Amino acid sequence: MAKYVRNIQGQRVELELEEVDPNKVKLDPTNPRVSYSMRQLEEHERTEAACTLLLMTQEETEHLKRSIILSGGVQEPIYVRHDYTIAEGNRRVVAVRAAREGHPDDPRFATLPAWRIPRGTSSDVIRNLLNEIHIGSVRGWAPYEKALQMKALVAGDLTESEVAERYRLTPNDVRQQIAAVDMMETIYFPVTADPTDVEHRSKFSYFLEFVKNTRLQQRGYATPDLAERLAVWVRDGKVDTGARVRRLPKILDSEEATRLLDVIGFDAAEEYLRSKNPEEQELYALLAKTRIRLNALTVEELIELKDSEDRQHILTSLHSELVKILEHVHGDA
């Protein structure tokens, strides 16, 4: 039996590599991928079957099952606690179980490799191990799941500064991640038709942009229901990217643009702003930037311009076009 000593935040933990029966390990209902949905169930309903169903309904699990079949079994070991409750690898277990059902006589799906964590390993050490796997690496949990794990760390025995130091963030980053998770779980999920739908988690970046945006936070003091309104806009597809969340302050500055966002959608609100404010239109925004840049020409650039007929021609042509446009406009007037 292979052994591996891993240093986890300064503590040495000896892991043993075993081949385990996927039907004999136990899924972890507190895993971030299913924890919100499991909490919506009555305690007696939080069963292995319920956890399996939630994981199997996730599109990624089906993709993982196909990958396991194509590669001839699970290649990367999962992690299990001493009692064979899964610490990391719930989806791989569910996927290989499904592969086994379709290929009951194929020995490649009869077992999967697992690093077994020794008895007596504290929950803090296990949690640190999971965070090294998922938060501190490029693979692993999605942004919402990572933020949920940060929240669990802070709710445990770590400070925001400690979490930030371990995972190359700032304490403010950690606070914002947790605030975005709280916003989703207390405001957004409850207004959706199916709060347990895993697709909702992909909206995490929208709420993170909201809590990071200083202008939106300031406006929230004067508009107490702004977070609730954002949740509805996201639910209804009227705000459908993080970039649009960042542009919300300009819309909220206009009563009519805000009304259009409520009634029609983001595009209508932005179109209204463009009609009222030339600098919101691409052409005039570009011209305004050009004017500012020309006003800031350096002495070196002016000397370069003086010695370059090509550069002079570009400016002369621009001047000529602007004169013709203004003459046309004033002539029509």
Sequence and secondary structure as in RCSB ss.txt:
>XXXX:A:sequence
MAKYVRNIQGQRVELELEEVDPNKVKLDPTNPRVSYSMRQLEEHERTEAACTLLLMTQEETEHLKRSIILSGGVQ
EPIYVRHDYTIAEGNRRVVAVRAAREGHPDDPRFATLPAWRIPRGTSSDVIRNLLNEIHIGSVRGWAPYEKALQM
KALVAGDLTESEVAERYRLTPNDVRQQIAAVDMMETIYFPVTADPTDVEHRSKFSYFLEFVKNTRLQQRGYATPD
LAERLAVWVRDGKVDTGARVRRLPKILDSEEATRLLDVIGFDAAEEYLRSKNPEEQELYALLAKTRIRLNALTVE
ELIELKDSEDRQHILTSLHSELVKILEHVHGDA
>XXXX:A:secstr
  EEEEEETTEEEEEEEEEE TTTSB  TTSTTTHHHHHTS GGG  HHHHHHHHHTSHHHHHHHHHHHHHTS  
S EEE TTSBEEE HHHHHHHHHHHHHSTT GGGT EEEEE  TT  HHHHHHHHHHHHTSSSSSS HHHHHHHH
HHHHHTT  HHHHHHHTT  HHHHHHHHHHHHHIIIIIHHHSS TT GGGGGGHHHHHHHHH HHHHHHHHH TT
HHHHHHHHHHTTSS SHHHHHTHHHHHT HHHHHHHHHT HHHHHHHHHHH GGGSHHHHHHHHHHHHHHT  HH
HHHHHHT HHHHHHHHHHHHHHHHHHHHHHHH 
